[in-house]
């Protein structure tokens, strides 16, 4: 029997992430932002005046990505990039007043997305899902790349005598 990737947890996770990004893009567009820009604004709201490398680390992206994001947010008048007087190689990023005004709108958008994504799930299931997603995130984090051969991976995705859930099947809460 061939491996059906569409019946894996990681496929469902990927599909959910795509649906989330699409829905987030819709809500963020209403407030003049693109996906990812809200995370920069939130990071600066939590710690204004971060360096580009600090932002890259916090956001989990490469420095050139942050540079592009900051440039675009700067054009919108939401952030200000200032080169250090003491070290010309160091630039710090600050929220402008206009950027600070966006934070409440970002919070509202995130709350709306959260409500839509988790509609119909009970509180205990939401907590369990958060815990499971944190575990997956930790397993996939850089430095945890114990690669196994494909036969072992396939064996792990299906327990002998069982099949992964079929598309459209209802799954009981964990």
N, C-alpha and C positions, 0 to 999 in steps of 0.2 A: 504494500500500500504506500502511495506517495505521500509526502509531507504536505499538508494543507496549511499554509501560513495564515490563511484567513481565519483559522480557528484558534489562533494563539492569543494569549493575553497581550503580548507586545503589539500585535496587529491592532487589536481593539484600542490599546493605549495610543497608538499612532493616529488612528481614526478619530478618537476623542480629542486628541491634541489639535488635529486639523480643524475639527468642528469648533473647538474653543477659539482658536486663532481667528477663524472666519467671523464668529459672533463677536469677539472682542474688537476686531477691526471695524465692524459695523457700529458698535457703541462708541468707540474712540473717534471714529470719523465725525460723529455728531459734535464732538468737542474740539475738532481740529487737530487730532493726533493720529499717528500711525502706531501699530503694535510695536512695542519695545520702547517707544518714547515715554510712555507713562511710567515705565520702570525707572528710567533715568530721573524723571521729575520726583518720583517717590524716594529714590535713593538720596537725592539732593535735599529733599524735605527732611529726611532723617539725619543728614549730615552735610550741610552746605559747605562749599569750599573744598570739595575733594579734588584730588589730582586726577588726571586722566587714567593713570594706571590703577589708582584706587577704585575708580568707577568701573573699569574693565574687570577687575577682580570681583567686586561686589555683584556685578551683573552677569558674570560668567561668560564674558565675550572677549574677543581679541581687541587689543588697543586700536587698530585701524577702524574697527566697527564703532567704538566709542567716539573716535574722532569725527566720523561721518555723522553720527547721531547728534553730537554736540553742535556741529556746524549747522545742521538743519534746524535744531531747536533754537540756535542763535539767530538764524534768519527770521524765525517766527517771533523773536523777541522774548523767549521764555527763559533763556539762560544767558549768562555772560561768562566768557572765558577770559581770564586775566593771567598774563605771564608774570611770574614772580620777579620782584625787583632784585632779590638776592641771587636767584638762579634762573637765568634766561631759558634754561631747558625745561623748567617746571611750570606747568600751567594749572591753575585751579579754576574750577567751574562753580558758578554761583547761580542760584535762582534769581530771576528778576521779580519785580512785583507782579508782573503779568504771569510769570511762571508759578508764583505762590497762589495766585487766584485759581489756577488750573487744578491744584491739588484736590480741592473739594469735589470738583467735577470728575476727576480721576477716581476718587473714592466712591462716588455714586455709581460710576460705570462698573467698577470692580464688584461692588455689592450686587448690582443688577445681573452681571454675568454669573456670579456665584449662585444667586437665587435661581436663575434659569437653568444652569448646569445641574444643580442638585435637586430640582423640583421632583417631588414624589419620593425622595429618600428620607428615611427617618434619621433622627439625630444620631443614634447609635451607629447606623450604617455610614453616615458622613464621617464620624470620628474614625471608624475602622478603615474607611477608604483613605483618609488622610494618612493614617499610620502605614497602610500598605504602600501608598505612593511614595512616602518618605523612604521606606525600605528599598523600593525599586530604584529611587534616585541614588541612594547610597551604593547599591550594588553596581550601578552604571557609572558612578563617579570616576574621574581619572584616577589611575593608580589601582583600580580594582579590575584589571583586565586579564583575569585568569581565563584564557581561551581553552576550550575543550574541543575535541573533535566533533564533527557534525553528528555522528551516530549517538554519542553521549547526550548531546543537546536534544536530539529528537526523542531519545528514550525518556528524558526528563519532562518533555512536554506532554507525553501521554503515558499514563500509568498502565501497565499491562492489564488487559481486560476492560479498559475504559476508553472512551473517545473524548476528545475535547468537546465542549458544548457546540451544538449546531447553531448556525445563524438563526436568530429569531427566537431561540429557546429562552424561557424565563429562568433566571438563576436565583436561587434562594440567597438571602443575605448571609454573609459570613459571620 
